[in-house]
Amino acid sequence: MSSLLDMSEFGEAADYLRKSDDELMKLHTIPFDGKKKAWIPDEKEAYIEVEIKESTGGKVTVETKDKRSLVVKEDDIQQMNLQNLT
């Protein structure tokens, strides 16, 4: 855990409240393209992360993290914001 904050008082919940310094460093090195990353509605998980592959005539082809290719309406796309890692 981070040396900036004593998370021991949170017990087992500490892992869910703050990422470790190593995890934060890894996240800082991941390139982020805000024009390609997006969210789409999902019946099972509310929203899922996708990467935009192609957009034509109001339809957008996206790829999910598990490599499924989907075609969704352009209005269903929610652009992803860069995660604040501080």
Secondary structure, DSSP 4 states (H G I P E B T S, - for coil): --TTS--GGGGGGHHHHS--HHHHHHHHTS---TTTEEEEEETTTEEEEEEEEEEETTEEEEEETT--EEEEEGGG-EEPPPP---
